[in-house]
Amino acid sequence: MYDFNEVIDRSDTQSIKYEGMDLVYETSDMLPFWIADMDIATPKPVLDAIQKRLDHRIIGYTKWQQDKFYEPIKHWYRTRFDTRVMNSDLFYSPTVLYTITESIRALTQPGEGIIVNIPSYNTFLTLIEANRRVVVPSPFVFDGQEYKMDFDAFESLCQRADMKVFLFCNPHNPTGKVFTTEELDEIVSICEAHDVFIIADEIHMDFARQKKHQSLINWMKPDSNIIVTSCLGKTFNISGLPHAYYVTKNRFLKMELSRQILAAGIGNPNALALNAIEAGYMECADWVDAINDFILSNMKFVKSYAEEFLDDVLDVYIPDATFLMWIDFSKSGYSEEEVQEALQKVGKVALGIGSTYMHDDSTHFRMNVACDRARLEEGMARIKKAFDHLKNNHS
Ligand SMILES: Cc1ncc(COP(=O)(O)O)c(C=O)c1O
């Protein structure tokens, strides 16, 4: 029904993925599988809704405190996640990262620690440091099947007096982990016991496949120390149309975030995004199911290709969620520097650089598989070429 294998030329659209490789890599002449947007068209109802708004021809200041904003979001959470959201707890924000930054600023002082699972979405690490807070790593343990939290170590961190915030990502970027009910119970109870505020980024929620995504909204009690933030940027590939929302029952944070958004002069929403939210959340559930099937089949292809041709150097597992694969090259014995150099200069393929997600050395790269199958085949052939080169030239 949907052709996710359609190839759309993105040149001259100022996309970071293609035209911004020089921001991260030494070379730009590469096939990109790095930044987390999709080489896949936004669903037609969303594009039509944006077009409809443009057709009006006047794009003035816009109000979000109305049903056009509340109802689609409440509908999506109710029908997709069996989660109830109340208007009084739901707010517009310019971006997910803006919500996180302002929450961190409201809840902590410079020099204080923010707990994050490691590996971590790389921008969390830079964002914490840019706000003069300190990254406090809570490393995952990988048991060969899945990533797990070390709850004893996590609780010890939460007990520290200077620890006020856990910046939580579920589904998790880059590992694709979806947290279970038991794990969420444990996180909430530890954080409650030690007065640690949970900032939950659930931006990848619509790409949970093997396990059901459960929003921390379900764990909120009146005034509890939880904020959940998300948007449609990943889901419908509209990250270039900034918008987001957050849900909290915490009175202090409600007040502080509203105040800071006003203070920054960015209280009015993106008029095009309001139409996109309505169309995406009211009309595109079947598209989301279909794209998840497509992504899963792409992931299975990557795994089977690696098993056939790269088994001596890569360990590939299929994550519960996201369109990102966190691929382990530790058994190759090569350093990240060697692997990245070969990927970039020999394979000419841009993959997420593992150490930027680690706060430390890494033996992984991140691969974005939301693209047509032919490109993915080409990408895997290039990865093979890079490792073949390393095998033939390594002393
Ligand atoms: C976990 C996570 N949070 C936030 C973002 C960015 O969200 P926004 O563009 O709304 O700030 C990304 C983008 O890759 C992400 O993976």
The ligand as a Gaussian input file, in Angstrom:
#p B3LYP/6-31G(d) Opt

LIG

0 1
 C       16.154000      10.838000      21.921000
 C       16.033000      12.094000      21.112000
 N       15.551000      13.202000      21.683000
 C       15.410000      14.363000      21.004000
 C       15.777000      14.446000      19.674000
 C       15.619000      15.758000      18.968000
 O       14.336000      16.261000      19.189000
 P       13.956000      17.760000      18.817000
 O       14.411000      17.980000      17.415000
 O       12.471000      17.875000      18.988000
 O       14.662000      18.640000      19.791000
 C       16.294000      13.299000      19.037000
 C       16.733000      13.360000      17.631000
 O       17.463000      12.508000      17.153000
 C       16.413000      12.099000      19.768000
 O       16.874000      10.962000      19.208000

